Amino acid sequence: MKIIQTDLPDVVLLEPKVFGDARGFFMETYNQQVFQQLTGVAEPFVQDNHSRSSRGILRGLHYQIQNTQGKMVRAVRGEVWDVAVDLRRSSPHFGRSTGFLLSEQNQHIAWVPAGFAHGFLVLSETADVAYKTTDFYAPAHERVLLWNDPSLKIQWPTEGITPQLNARDAAGKPLAETETFA
């Protein structure tokens, strides 16, 4: 597995070794020792999630103000534009975002640490996204950062796509009004 840097130093992509032949392929998507060696992160993962969405669905930008979650995210099927926003006021990158393609073709796995908002836009007809979290889902502490807040300058690839959000995500708060981290 190798590491690929993004525009934000703490958010990285992992590129697994994929072994393919006429039967298909095999890859190791998580190995605690390798992950810790590459990222320095020793936190255990406690929950696995899987979502299926249609083209144009935008999920996010989600985070938990308590029971903060680091997320290891991958597109098992289809492709998504994945985004992370640094919400740590003490960070020199506070309020900055990074975006990248996760797809079944590139097999990249994103590491989004706690202290970041996370979301994705489905670019393919259907996409299955699987992710591991370092803490449990805590609905009372979940917050939503407004996906299209102009101050974030997120470059969503929306050409030919009208993003579709649920009511909660559409009512997200802009960075200036949302809770952030120290």
HELIX and SHEET records of a PDB file:
HELIX    1   1 GLN A   32  THR A   39  1                                   8    
HELIX    2   2 PRO A  139  HIS A  141  5                                   3    
HELIX    3   3 PRO A  150  LEU A  152  5                                   3    
HELIX    4   4 ALA A  167  ALA A  170  1                                   4    
HELIX    5   5 LEU A  175  GLU A  177  5                                   3    
SHEET    1   A 6 LYS A   2  GLN A   5  0                                        
SHEET    2   A 6 VAL A  12  GLU A  15 -1                                        
SHEET    3   A 6 ILE A 109  VAL A 112 -1                                        
SHEET    4   A 6 LYS A  71  ARG A  77 -1                                        
SHEET    5   A 6 THR A 126  THR A 133 -1                                        
SHEET    6   A 6 GLN A  47  SER A  54 -1                                        
SHEET    1   B 2 VAL A  18  ASP A  21  0                                        
SHEET    2   B 2 GLY A  24  MET A  27 -1                                        
SHEET    1   C 5 SER A  97  SER A 103  0                                        
SHEET    2   C 5 GLU A  79  ASP A  86 -1                                        
SHEET    3   C 5 PHE A 116  VAL A 122 -1                                        
SHEET    4   C 5 LEU A  58  GLN A  64 -1                                        
SHEET    5   C 5 GLU A 142  VAL A 144 -1                                        
END                                                                             
